[in-house]
Amino acid sequence: MGDKANAHSGAAGRAPTADRPSAVRNVVLVGHSGSGKTTLVEALALTAGAVNRAGRVEDGGTLSDHDEIEHRQQRSVQLSLVPLEWDGVKINLLDTPGYADFVGELRAGLRAADAALFVVSAAQEADAIAGSTRMVWEECAAVGMPRAIVVTHLDTARTGFDELTSVCSAMFGGDDPDAVLPLYLPLSGAEAPDGHAPTTGLVGLLSERIFDYSTGVRQENAPDEGQRPLIAEARNRLIEGIIAESEDETLMDRYLGGEDIDITSLIDDLEKAVARGTFHPVLAAAPAADGGKQGLGTVELLDLITGGFPTPLEREAPAVTTPDGVPRPPVTCDPEGPLVAEVVKTASDPYVGRISLVRVFSGTLRPDETIHVSGHGLSDRGHEDHDVDERVGALTAPFGKQQRQLSKCVAGDLACVAKLGRAETGDTLSSKDDPLLMEPWTMPDPLLPLAIEAHSKADEDRLSQGLARLVAEDPTMRLEQNQATHQVVLWCLGEAHMDVALERLRNRYGVQVDAVPYKVALRETFGAASAGRGRHVKQSGGHGQYAICEIDVEPLPTGSGIEFVDKVVGGAVPRQFIPSVEKGVRAQAARGVAAGHPLVDVRITLRDGKAHSVDSSDAAFQTAGALALREAAAEADIQLLEPVAEVRVLVPDEYVGPVMSDLSGRRGRVVGTEQAGQGRTLVCAEVPEIEIGRYAVDLRSVSHGTGRFDRSYARHEPMPSHVAEKVREKAGKGS
């Protein structure tokens, strides 16, 4: 594993293929924004022979040719697949965005992968490993996913490799820091006049060999005598860490007794421990120097992936049911088994149309066959459930902007499928004769609202289709047609997610939209009893309009709605017109009586009125009822009711104080705290919804990216008078 001779790289210019699950490795790269994940993928591709030194694939284009938005923003915003071949093994590298707004892409990568590479930059301070990276590590640990750590940016390091490794051991090792140890130590070349000493090679701790990358091609040498004492302590600790994870319980006693353990046995135990997810090696990597063909540590990393990471055969597939929920036997990774695959990403190509990135868990997917698409149960986010047969288009392997043809995709492998018009991210593909549905993976809840309007009439006609295609690609986005505020709202994960959504609507789907202020569904009620008289009398020749009614209005408890009571005596209002009064009152209540918000929680009593034998009508009494309610409101104290949310915030203990202070500043009431695992606290509060429109962004700042929250509607309650006055002023200005 990295101490072997140079492996044979894959042939450039063709799509790597696999005819069996044991020849596949699916690896997701995880790390904070700027850690160097994409650069690392390109360095691995160069070493594997998939690209030339200029970073170009054989038939044109570059490996970094992805989404046009990524070029403009200079950061990854979506999951990308780069297939390589190394030592006869197909490696599917899944490069994920490091920015928290695109955690949905990260979770899709975790779903498709069988192991994870955590990329940590030495250019940051040792204590600056992103909190989001630590949370993903814990998620992987919970499901036993094998993990390794790659240290990048050694030549611009603020933190030394040894110090950073110690931080990773303490942070990721948990109760066993010796489960996170380096396999190699970086070696520095001659110091330049500016004091900078570039990293030129690695020393293998097990083999005690030097791997020199200074020429751009890996060369193996023996260490000189001055180097041996420098590696002895790290080597002994590594051997003890490997032996501690060995299934051979006699190995530790033999080692402590002075026996020289065979290096082949150590490598074998190391590979087994990595595949089990109980040992996490640390490696260093860097792009090749100018003119070089192999980047620092890339051969070692590719050997680790092929030798230490598990095959798809070793992964337990998600549970499956029939589309109507009947449990089915577990899926096994068998190319001859029933077809079960999952769409882990959906994208649009301007020439090909919709492209679905698919992980095959069982069976073999082939072009031009008819398969069944089962829905994923995210209808609450604007994604309809699916239960339809579709014909598979071409199967391809992506490489930059290119798509290379594949003849099949076996169990355990990944491929892109063209022209699945109904399939969306999270959908299950299975045999049309035996439809199945996979248990969905956990999606983060989008909690940042973006209210939009079509820019023009032409855009209004295209808006619905554009939004449907947008949410089909991104299940972390929720589309809401708010009936209370009559707004179209896209719920996003953050501001960057919001910006990407708007840009895709404009540039990919040709829909110009305007972002407008998000409205919270306020309500109105009477603060005290009141009375009103509605008089609608008009004479203009022929039949006139005549209706008079008198009402009493009194407040009711929260949640009572509108109650209408008829107490007319003596036929002052004819029986046939009493429903008309009620209809007019309710229509006015729906429109509001003060600031344009629905009136709730009142009893409206019709106690008297007058009618005309000729001029009274249904329409006249509807108008009179509305006028009566407006007059009653003009004489009363009208309270604005605002929605209050139950907010649950999960943060590390050190941020509990700032979070509680921030919630209090939002007129929130903290109702309790409780421990939620080691070093974490759940803060429960009730906060007016008008105060938490941007809380998804603000919590990230307060908690340094480590906080999560969810919210649910609790009730409406009276708004403080000074806040209500500002709302009324805005309503009066028409904003």
Disulfide bonds with the S-S distance in Angstrom:
none
